[in-house]
Amino acid sequence: MSKSITTIRPIHPFPARMAPSIALRRLSGRKGTLRVLDPMVGSGTTAVAARLRGHRAIGFDTDPLALLIAKTWASDIKPKHLRKSAEKVLKEAEKIYKKLHVKDAYPVGADKETKAFIRFWFDATNRRQLAALAGSISKIKESVDRTLLWCAFSRLIITKKIGASLAMDVSHSRPHKKYKTAPIKPFDRFLASVETILKNSPFSAARKIPIAQIRKGDARELPIESRSIDLVITSPPYLNAIDYLRGHKLSLVWMRHWISDLRELRSRNVGAEHSVDSELDDELSKALKRMGETTKLPGRIQDMLKQYLRDMDKVFSEIARVLRKNGEAVVVIGDSMIKGVFIRNSWALVSIAKKNGLILYSSRRRPLLVSRRYLPPPDHRISGKELRARMREEVLLTFRKSRKIAI
Ligand SMILES: C[S@@+](CC[C@H](N)C(=O)[O-])C[C@H]1O[C@@H](n2cnc3c(N)ncnc32)[C@H](O)[C@@H]1O
């Protein structure tokens, strides 16, 4: 595969996607076939970049929509086959739609809370069309095609302005109700959505390159062997910056993920606003101090920061465990502003990495493109030029596994 590729086109919106150039650069000019891991793979940028450079990619995430997008983006596409399946799905859905009464227009087995959620975000016609499409996609036997078609379905809903729901800004995970009738009808756009995926898919079955493995898994407890990874490239969630599932729910309910399950999943994710009140060990307490003037924050938020540190401690411990001797980890992170207090996530991560035997090798700041800044709305308490500039940057940290580490 060409080493000159410098960017890749997304197939589905995703908040806080990593800039592909970061992964592509880190992977170019490397000898041999590396095993490259992203323990929080999101939409799959690391996996796609690794495959493009001819390496073996492994990615984990807890968000079912992230997994769907990453699997689709990193998979081998058979365009003819997919187009045929898509046409079949649409035809079948049109038949189902004619007989489907609006009172039954929900995903099969949906509970009361999920049904109410669907009624709030979707008008009656689109509920019927989406239920019919969902029913028809779930009947597709071939799993690659089915995954790709779900991704095309999801693209109809997860949009910035004009989608199949009554909301705007779903793709930024900030859905708010805007319309009385949704601006698009799913049946009119489904085949075009499939075409966009085909156009932006980097891999075809014709090329023989290692496949990427994308699996459900928790970065704090990775289901992989110790010392089996050459390179980790990852961008963990920023503290409190994005509630990924808030927007994703609008699409995931149609794939039979119920609201109560998604709520539970969200509360366990790294970076979620949940608080567990317990003390930190000495090293994590130091990391907390390095974050900034955290004592100015309400107790609830201080507890959330502590939980973030504990979670990231587990993530780094796992990264250190799975890396081979001399293995490297590239971590992309942004700093945060919470209630007017500047929080240096990057400094805290350097301390936590060191605690786990990962030594900082280089640190570089890079500007965040405005279009990629899926950050919360501007905080007017951010005063001072320097701070505002900081919020428009991300930090690229490169760690090496210390030789002294015993795992
Ligand atoms: C900043 S995003 C990653 C974006 C990704 N680099 C890309 O380019 O699309 C962070 C990801 O971490 C995931 N995440 C949060 N907690 C996790 C956990 N405990 N285990 C695995 N992934 C987790 C979120 O679901 C989200 O997809």
The ligand as an ORCA input file, in Angstrom:
! r2SCAN-3c Opt
* xyz 0 1
  C     -11.327     10.669     21.742
  S     -12.231      9.215     21.385
  C     -11.151      8.317     20.329
  C     -11.177      8.845     18.922
  C     -10.380      7.998     17.946
  N      -8.957      8.164     18.123
  C     -10.745      8.363     16.520
  O      -9.920      8.829     15.772
  O     -11.944      8.227     16.198
  C     -12.163      8.305     22.877
  C     -12.843      6.951     22.829
  O     -12.621      6.297     24.085
  C     -13.713      5.416     24.263
  N     -13.726      4.919     25.655
  C     -14.146      5.539     26.789
  N     -13.974      4.717     27.844
  C     -13.437      3.556     27.373
  C     -13.020      2.332     27.973
  N     -13.124      2.132     29.295
  N     -12.483      1.362     27.187
  C     -12.370      1.544     25.839
  N     -12.760      2.685     25.212
  C     -13.287      3.674     25.969
  C     -14.914      6.257     23.864
  O     -16.024      5.418     23.582
  C     -14.362      6.979     22.630
  O     -14.687      6.266     21.459
*
